[in-house]
Amino acid sequence: MTHALMINAVYDITIAYKHRPPTFLDNVYGIGPSEVHIHINSIQVSDIPTSEDEVADWLIERFRLKDELLSKFSTLGHFPNEGTEGDLSTTKCLANFVAVVTVTGFLMYLTLFSSVWFKVFVAFSCSFLTLATCYSIHLPQMIDSGSSESIHAKEA
């Protein structure tokens, strides 16, 4: 099995800083930038050319689009069609939070006061996750994450 068969998308990520990018010393001292904008675009592998000449032209075009996107960011102060935190569904976030806290609490209880059967369950779960990762088994999502082709995020 080749690695090309396992990859189904490539993510084009563009990061822009509102005021100024962090310097090396900012990173050393842990000083974060005041505002970071991230633009993510999912590109299906089937949309990427396979010949070397076509790939070179495709990459040059991707960087041209990225430069255009950064120019618009510089002019507007944000990416075009940028989503905000207000676009997130409070109900979905709350449902995810409650589910994570409930499952974590239950598993902590079982870990602290477990029997042999729980340890067997953990062993089988680890085996399943290992096989699912190795053979790219994707289970259906329980809660809709609102998937889309292009994801825009903003961190202030």
C-alpha positions as CSV (number, residue, x, y, z in Angstrom):
1,M,0.0,0.0,0.0
2,T,1.5,3.3,-1.0
3,H,1.2,6.6,0.9
4,A,-0.6,8.3,-2.0
5,L,-3.6,5.9,-1.6
6,M,-4.0,6.9,2.0
7,I,-4.1,10.7,1.5
8,N,-7.5,12.0,0.2
9,A,-6.9,15.7,0.6
10,V,-4.2,18.4,0.9
11,Y,-4.8,21.4,3.1
12,D,-3.6,24.8,1.9
13,I,-3.1,26.9,5.1
14,T,-2.5,30.6,5.1
15,I,-1.7,32.4,8.4
16,A,-1.8,36.2,8.6
17,Y,-1.0,38.5,11.6
18,K,-3.1,41.6,12.1
19,H,-0.4,44.0,13.3
20,R,3.0,42.3,13.0
21,P,4.3,38.8,12.8
22,P,6.0,37.5,16.0
23,T,9.8,37.7,16.0
24,F,12.2,35.0,17.2
25,L,12.5,36.7,20.6
26,D,8.7,36.9,20.9
27,N,8.6,33.1,20.5
28,V,11.4,32.6,23.0
29,Y,9.7,34.7,25.6
30,G,6.2,33.3,24.9
31,I,4.8,36.6,23.7
32,G,1.9,35.8,21.3
33,P,0.7,38.0,18.5
34,S,-2.3,40.2,19.3
35,E,-4.5,38.7,16.5
36,V,-4.0,35.8,14.2
37,H,-6.1,34.9,11.2
38,I,-6.0,31.4,9.7
39,H,-7.4,30.5,6.2
40,I,-7.7,26.8,5.4
41,N,-8.7,25.4,2.0
42,S,-9.1,21.7,1.4
43,I,-7.9,20.4,-2.0
44,Q,-8.9,16.9,-3.0
45,V,-6.0,14.8,-4.3
46,S,-7.9,14.0,-7.4
47,D,-7.8,17.8,-8.3
48,I,-4.0,17.9,-8.2
49,P,-2.2,17.2,-11.5
50,T,0.2,14.2,-11.7
51,S,2.8,15.2,-14.2
52,E,5.8,17.2,-13.1
53,D,5.3,20.1,-15.4
54,E,1.6,20.4,-14.5
55,V,2.4,20.2,-10.8
56,A,4.9,23.0,-11.1
57,D,2.3,25.2,-12.9
58,W,-0.3,24.3,-10.3
59,L,2.0,25.2,-7.4
60,I,2.9,28.5,-8.9
61,E,-0.9,29.2,-9.3
62,R,-1.5,28.2,-5.7
63,F,1.1,30.6,-4.5
64,R,-0.3,33.4,-6.7
65,L,-3.7,32.8,-5.1
66,K,-2.1,32.8,-1.7
67,D,-0.4,36.2,-2.5
68,E,-3.7,37.6,-3.7
69,L,-5.4,36.4,-0.5
70,L,-2.7,38.0,1.7
71,S,-3.0,41.2,-0.3
72,K,-6.7,41.3,0.4
73,F,-6.0,40.6,4.0
74,S,-3.6,43.6,4.1
75,T,-6.3,45.8,2.6
76,L,-9.4,44.6,4.5
77,G,-7.8,43.6,7.8
78,H,-9.3,40.1,7.4
79,F,-9.6,37.3,4.9
80,P,-12.5,37.6,2.4
81,N,-15.7,35.7,3.6
82,E,-14.0,35.1,7.0
83,G,-16.1,33.3,9.6
84,T,-16.1,34.4,13.2
85,E,-16.6,32.8,16.5
86,G,-20.2,34.0,16.4
87,D,-20.8,31.6,13.5
88,L,-20.3,28.6,15.8
89,S,-23.5,26.9,17.1
90,T,-23.7,27.3,20.9
91,T,-25.9,24.2,21.0
92,K,-23.4,22.0,19.2
93,C,-20.5,23.3,21.4
94,L,-22.5,22.7,24.6
95,A,-23.5,19.2,23.4
96,N,-19.8,18.4,22.6
97,F,-18.7,19.8,26.0
98,V,-21.3,17.8,27.9
99,A,-20.5,14.6,26.0
100,V,-16.7,14.9,26.6
101,V,-17.1,15.7,30.3
102,T,-19.6,12.8,30.8
103,V,-17.5,10.2,29.0
104,T,-14.3,11.5,30.7
105,G,-16.0,11.3,34.2
106,F,-17.4,7.8,33.4
107,L,-14.0,6.5,32.2
108,M,-12.2,8.0,35.2
109,Y,-14.7,6.3,37.5
110,L,-14.1,3.0,35.8
111,T,-10.4,3.5,35.8
112,L,-10.3,4.1,39.6
113,F,-12.8,1.5,40.6
114,S,-12.4,-1.0,37.7
115,S,-12.7,-4.7,37.5
116,V,-10.8,-7.1,35.3
117,W,-13.5,-6.7,32.6
118,F,-12.9,-3.0,32.2
119,K,-9.2,-3.7,31.7
120,V,-10.2,-6.2,29.0
121,F,-12.4,-3.6,27.4
122,V,-9.5,-1.1,27.4
123,A,-7.3,-3.6,25.8
124,F,-9.8,-4.4,23.0
125,S,-10.5,-0.7,22.5
126,C,-6.7,0.0,22.1
127,S,-6.5,-2.9,19.6
128,F,-9.5,-1.6,17.6
129,L,-8.1,1.9,17.5
130,T,-4.7,0.6,16.3
131,L,-6.3,-1.4,13.5
132,A,-8.7,1.4,12.6
133,T,-5.7,3.8,12.3
134,C,-3.5,1.2,10.4
135,Y,-6.3,0.4,7.8
136,S,-7.9,3.9,7.6
137,I,-11.3,2.8,9.0
138,H,-13.5,5.9,9.4
139,L,-16.5,5.6,11.6
140,P,-19.5,7.9,11.0
141,Q,-19.5,11.1,13.1
142,M,-22.0,11.1,16.0
143,I,-22.4,14.9,16.0
144,D,-22.3,17.0,12.8
145,S,-19.2,19.2,12.7
146,G,-20.5,21.4,9.9
147,S,-18.0,20.3,7.3
148,S,-17.3,22.5,4.4
149,E,-14.7,22.9,1.6
150,S,-13.2,26.0,3.0
151,I,-12.8,26.7,6.7
152,H,-12.1,30.1,8.1
153,A,-11.0,30.7,11.7
154,K,-10.1,33.8,13.7
155,E,-8.2,33.9,17.0
156,A,-8.0,37.1,18.9
